[in-house]
């Protein structure tokens, strides 16, 4: 199963951007909350690449593993609250 890198970061309260490093170049999607990031990323990959069988490597803006549980700490570090 192929893997796809995804970089996630907040741009303002209620807006999380995920940059997806897909074949043919990067594309992005947006989610309103951290827990919606992965479902929105999977939906975007299915729509853009026509794939649902991918492993996601989700990272923060510093390249560290990202999860909804680490999102608040990232938002605070970046001054987005």
C-alpha positions as CSV (number, residue, x, y, z in Angstrom):
1,X,0.0,0.0,0.0
2,X,1.5,3.4,-1.0
3,X,2.0,6.1,1.6
4,X,1.3,9.8,1.2
5,X,2.8,12.6,3.3
6,X,0.5,15.2,4.7
7,X,1.5,18.4,6.4
8,X,-1.1,19.9,8.7
9,X,-1.2,23.4,10.3
10,X,-3.8,25.8,11.6
11,X,-4.2,29.1,9.8
12,X,-6.8,30.6,12.1
13,X,-9.3,29.3,14.7
14,X,-11.6,26.7,13.0
15,X,-9.3,26.4,9.9
16,X,-6.8,23.6,9.6
17,X,-5.0,23.2,6.3
18,X,-3.6,19.9,5.1
19,X,-1.1,19.9,2.3
20,X,-1.0,16.5,0.6
21,X,2.1,15.5,-1.3
22,X,0.4,13.4,-4.0
23,X,1.6,12.1,-7.3
24,X,1.8,15.0,-9.8
25,X,2.3,17.6,-7.2
26,X,0.9,18.8,-3.9
27,X,-2.7,19.7,-3.3
28,X,-4.6,20.7,-0.2
29,X,-7.8,20.5,1.7
30,X,-9.2,22.2,4.7
31,X,-10.9,21.0,7.9
32,X,-12.8,22.9,10.6
33,X,-11.4,20.9,13.5
34,X,-8.4,18.7,14.1
35,X,-10.6,15.5,14.3
36,X,-11.9,16.2,10.8
37,X,-8.4,16.5,9.2
38,X,-7.9,12.9,8.4
39,X,-11.4,12.3,7.0
40,X,-11.1,15.4,4.8
41,X,-7.6,14.3,3.6
42,X,-8.9,10.9,2.7
43,X,-11.9,12.4,0.8
44,X,-9.5,14.8,-1.1
45,X,-7.2,11.9,-2.0
46,X,-10.2,9.9,-3.3
47,X,-11.5,12.8,-5.3
48,X,-8.1,14.0,-6.7
49,X,-6.2,10.7,-7.1
50,X,-9.1,8.2,-7.2
51,X,-7.4,6.2,-4.4
52,X,-8.7,5.0,-1.1
53,X,-6.0,2.5,-0.3
54,X,-3.2,4.7,1.0
55,X,-1.3,5.0,4.3
56,X,-1.1,8.5,5.6
57,X,2.0,10.0,7.2
58,X,0.6,13.0,8.9
59,X,3.1,15.6,10.1
60,X,3.0,19.0,11.7
61,X,4.8,22.1,10.3
62,X,8.1,21.0,11.9
63,X,8.0,17.5,10.5
64,X,6.9,15.8,13.8
65,X,4.0,13.3,13.8
66,X,0.7,15.1,14.0
67,X,-2.6,14.0,15.5
68,X,-5.7,15.6,16.8
69,X,-4.3,15.1,20.3
70,X,-1.2,17.2,19.4
71,X,-3.1,19.9,17.5
72,X,-3.8,22.2,20.4
73,X,-0.1,22.3,21.3
74,X,0.8,23.1,17.7
75,X,-1.9,25.9,17.5
76,X,-0.5,27.4,20.7
77,X,3.1,27.3,19.4
78,X,2.0,29.0,16.2
79,X,-0.1,31.6,18.0
80,X,-3.4,30.4,16.5
81,X,-6.1,30.0,19.1
